[in-house]
Amino acid sequence: MLILVLNSGSSSIKYKLFDAEERSEKLLDKGLVEKIGGRIPGHKEAISFILNKIGAKIEAVGHRVVHGGDRFSRSVLIDNDVIKAIEDFTELAPLHNPPSLLTINESRKILSNIPHVAVFDTAFYYDMPECAYMYAIPYKFYEKYKIRKYGFHGTSHRYMSGQAASLLKRPLNKLKLITCHLGNGCSITAVNKGKAIDTSMGFTPLEGLVMGTRSGDLDPAIIPYIMEKENIDANAVMEMLNKKSGLLGVSGLSNDMRELMKEKAGNKKVKLALDIFIYRIKKYIGSYTGVMSGCDAVIFTGGIGENHPGLIREICKGVIKKGVKTLVIPTDEELMIARDTYRIASN
Ligand code: ADP
């Protein structure tokens, strides 16, 4: 079955074309269409461009959707009801869900007679225990506004867990795993017997680990304090926490790990940024090992996880006990989306 996987951003669409069968997928083509809204007028034209370039008869389309709210526990066949639900969750993911919706709507018009499947970043976290996803604020805010931990990067964490079980030659439902996705965005998940039981990202992708430009965990009282001292509004503080913090904010130099690695010997702030980054990951690994009463393997992926063995060694030092395996597994969210799409479309 020829499956096209589309991963849409506001100004770009990443695609991969797979020839999929039961338990086997072959990558036939991949690419990135950029400058949507500029050189390419809109998502509709971008999809036509991709289909022209591929020139093959697509049999199903898999779409990455960031936010499935509290509704989607797994990937689903897209119909009008699913589209309405994704629209409803736009308020929770204002930057991410709208481009996915545009791509879904336009590609369903062009490829109207084949199944389209939505694969949600949040779905892996749907079954987390209530005590892990609820915040300790008045309960009415959960009831009124659905404020809870949703978790993100779920497709990548699900992929890592499955691959780790294959590599370890043990059934997933017998394993306690900690999966670390370290890219520009960073998140860490505790996977007990194949189920995510906790994860570092929260109501939004801002919570948790230190990231390229995001702060991760902090005392919320800092927000009104900075607003008052700097005479700025909540939007400006959120912009600072999302775009000017993390590795970039502390180092004052860059959000790019390659740059920081070059400078760390002679630059104190760069060294500090890396120390906080590493320390925070260690803390999460320790606490997830605690809540699972043990851990069989810690898995790393993403641009940082896959390319900085020295840093990974630093993270593991002291916190990962003897006998616990450390694995680096290049992530492939699109492959996971193709697998789900095959499973749903062939039924
Ligand atoms: P995104 O989360 O946007 O997909 P990546 O997974 O590519 O980003 O991660 C970006 C981070 O990984 C950056 O800090 C970058 O320096 C680092 N990185 C990516 N590729 C490499 C590489 N080949 N060698 C070293 N570092 C890399």
Residues whose N, C-alpha, C, O or C-beta is under 5 A from the ligand:
A	BS01	ADP	L182 G183 N184 G185 N255 D256 M257 R258 G302 G303 I304 N307
